Amino acid sequence: MDEEGRSIADIAARFATTETVVESRPALARLSPALLGLCRNKQMNYEQLAAFSRCGLVSVNFSSHVTCLSFLCEL
């Protein structure tokens, strides 16, 4: 819908959600398929995945996502 030129507010209203939720979806989509698979298999919950997507240290390099997650699991 964003490609159609609709604003974030319009998209949020259309799907009865908040602008924050609409803004967060692209960040989730850019996460490593490995992390998305963990969430799909119930090894990581949505809140953890969302927090991971908001981490400013996570790059678009998928291998860095897995490295970061491995480090966090060791703590």
SENUBA-30968 format. One record per residue (C-alpha): x, y, z; residue in three letters. Coordinates in steps of 0.02 Angstrom, whole numbers, plus 32768, in hexadecimal, padded with zeros to 4 digits. Layout:
BEGIN
     px     py     pz   resn
      X      Y      Z    ALA
...
***
This chain:
BEGIN
     px     py     pz   resn
   8000   8000   8000    MET
   8092   8072   8021    ASP
   80C1   805B   7F6B    GLU
   8019   80A6   7F3F    GLU
   804C   8146   7F98    GLY
   7FE3   8130   8034    ARG
   8021   8179   80D5    SER
   804C   8113   816E    ILE
   7FB2   815B   81C4    ALA
   7F44   8123   8133    ASP
   7F8B   8073   8137    ILE
   7F75   8069   81F4    ALA
   7EC0   80A1   81E7    ALA
   7E9C   8024   815C    ARG
   7ED9   7F92   81C7    PHE
   7E9A   7FD6   826E    ALA
   7F46   7FDD   82BB    THR
   7FC2   8061   82F4    THR
   803F   80C1   828D    GLU
   80C9   8074   82F8    THR
   8095   7FC5   82C4    VAL
   8092   7FF8   820D    VAL
   8140   8044   821B    GLU
   8187   7FA9   8270    SER
   8151   7F2B   81EB    ARG
   81D9   7F54   816B    PRO
   825E   7F42   81F3    ALA
   821E   7E94   821C    LEU
   821F   7E65   8165    ALA
   82D8   7E94   8159    ARG
   830D   7E18   81DF    LEU
   836C   7D7A   81B6    SER
   8303   7CE8   8179    PRO
   8357   7C83   8204    ALA
   830D   7CF6   8289    LEU
   8263   7CF6   8235    LEU
   826B   7C38   8234    GLY
   828E   7C35   82EF    LEU
   81F3   7C9D   830C    CYS
   818C   7C31   8297    ARG
   81C6   7B95   82F7    ASN
   819D   7BE4   83A0    LYS
   8254   7BEC   83D5    GLN
   824D   7CAA   83DA    MET
   81B0   7D0D   83FF    ASN
   816E   7DA5   83A1    TYR
   81A5   7E1E   8429    GLU
   8259   7DDE   8420    GLN
   8258   7DE7   8363    LEU
   8212   7E98   8367    ALA
   8294   7ECE   83E7    ALA
   831C   7E84   837B    PHE
   82DD   7EE5   82E4    SER
   82E5   7F89   8346    ARG
   839A   7F6D   837B    CYS
   8401   7FF4   8327    GLY
   8499   7F83   8326    LEU
   844B   7F04   82B3    VAL
   847D   7F1C   81FE    SER
   842F   7EDE   815E    VAL
   84B3   7E55   815C    ASN
   8454   7DB6   8188    PHE
   84ED   7D5F   81D0    SER
   8500   7DED   824E    SER
   844E   7DC9   828B    HIS
   847C   7D15   82B2    VAL
   8522   7D49   8302    THR
   84C9   7DC9   836F    CYS
   8445   7D4B   83A4    LEU
   84CB   7CCA   83CE    SER
   8524   7D4A   843B    PHE
   8483   7D78   8495    LEU
   845B   7CC1   84B6    CYS
   8504   7CAB   850C    GLU
   84DF   7D35   858B    LEU
***
